[in-house]
Amino acid sequence: MSGPMNGTTEPPILAAADVADLATTGFGFPGPLRDQLNAAILDGSKTSTTSLVLEYRLDGDPFPQAGRRVVVRDNDDRPIAVIETTEVRFARLGDVDLAHAVDEGEGYASVAEWRAGHEDFWHSADMREYIGDPDFAVDDDTEALLERFRVVALVER
C-alpha cells in the first residue's frame, strides 16, 4: 500500500467470515464513485469522510463514535476492509477545514474544491431520491458529521 500507511505495519488480511458480524458501510452510492473512494481507502489516502447529520436521522442510525469498527463494502456488496473510527466531530459545512478536505483522499487542494465536489454529490438525483426531496440543497449552515478513520484489516478477495 502507498500513502499514509507507508512505514507502518500492514493491516492483517481476514476472511469474509471473520467480519460477518460487524456492521457494514458503503461510501457513496454504488458505481464509479464508490470504486474511487474504496481505492483511496485501500491505498491509505482516504482517512476522513463527511456525512450529513440528516442522513443519520433519516436512517435512524446512531452517530459513529471513536472505536467503532465497520466493514467497507464494494459495489457488489462484498467486504473489502474493516475501518475503525478514530475521531468524530460535528460542524457546519461552512466550517469544514482544509485538513479534513485533503484527508478525504479525493485530490482536493482547497476547501472550495471539496465543497463543490460534495455539493455535486449531495445535490445529485440519487441523493435527492434517498432524502425524499427533489429540491434538497445544502448551505453553509447544513449540519455535517466529520469522521476520521483508519484501516485495521483487509478482507481477502
N, C-alpha and C positions, 0 to 999 in steps of 0.2 A: 504494500500500500504506500501511497505517497501522501503528501500533505502533512497536516499537523501531527499525524500519528507516527511519522518518521522518528527513529531514535527511541521509540518505546517498544515495549513488548507487544507483539501482535496478539489480538484477541483470540481466544480459543474458538475452534470450529465445533459446533454442536449438531447433532442430528435433529431433524424436524420434530421427532417425538419428544426430544428433551425440552422443547419450548412450547409444547401443545397446550399447557395450562396457563400460559401468560396471555394477558390482553394483547390485542393487535392494533396496529395503526397503518394507515396508508397516507403518504404525503401527496397532496394534490389529488385530483381525480385521476382515475386510470387513463393512461395514454402517454404521449411523449414527455409531458412534464414530470409525471411520476418516475419515468425511466431516468430523466436527468437528475431529479432530486435524489433518487436512490443511488445513482452513480456517485454523486457528491458525498453522500453519507459513507459509502463504502471506501471512497478514496481519502476520507478524512477532512475534506474541505468544507463540508456542511456540519456545523456543530451548534447551530441555532435554528429556530423556526418561529414563525409568528402565526397565531390563530386569532380569530375574532372571538371575544368573550361570548358573543351571540351564538356561535357555533356550539359551545358547551351548553348553553341554556336550551337551545333547540333540541339537542340530543339527550339532555338530562344527565350528561356525564359530569362526574366530579372534576374539578380542576387538577391538573397534574401537580405533584409535589416532588421535591428533591428526593431521590432514591427510588422513584417509580421506575420499573422496567417494563418495556413493551416490545413486542415483536413487530418489526417493519416488514410489510408485505409488498410484493411486486404486483405488476398488472394482472398476473394470473392467480393472485391471492396466495402465492407461495411465500413462506417466510424466508427472509434473506439475512436478517441481522437482529440482534437484541440491543436496544439502546437504553441507557439509564439517564433520567432527568437529573441534571446537576444544579439547576437554578431555574426558578420561575419568578417572573415579575409582571406586574400589570402596568400598562402605560397607555396614554392616548396615542393614537397613530402619529399625531403631530410631534410627539416627544421621543420617537424611536431614534436611537443614536447610531452613528456610523459603525461602531464596532459590531453591533448586533446585525446591521445590514450586511456587512462584509462577511461575517461568520455564517450567514445563510448559505454561502458556497455557490451562489449563482452568478458570481462575477461582477457584482455591483461595486462601483467605485465611489458612489455618493448616496446619501440618503434619498435624494430626489430620484435617482435611478431605481433604487429599491422600491420607493413608493409607487412609481409609475408601473413597474412590473407587477407589484402586488395589486394595484388597482385594476390592472387588466384582468387578473385572476378573480378578484372579488366582484368585479362588475360583469363577469362572463355569464353567458346563458346558463351554464352548469351550476354556478354558484347561486344565481338568482332563482333557479328552479329549486335547488336544495333549500334555500331560505324561504321560498314560497312568496317572493315579492319580485315581480318583473321590473320594478323600478329601483331596486335596492342599490344604494350607493354609500360609500364610506366618506368620512371627512376627518379633519384634524382631531375632533373630539370622540371619534369611534374608539371604544374600549378594545384593547388588544392584550393578548397574553403572549409574553415573550419567554420562550423556553430555550434553555441551553441543555445540551445532552452530549453523551459520549457513547461510542460503540463499545459494548462489553463482550459481545460474542458475535461470531458469524454463524450462519446456518448453512450446512452443506447443501449443495445444489445438485 
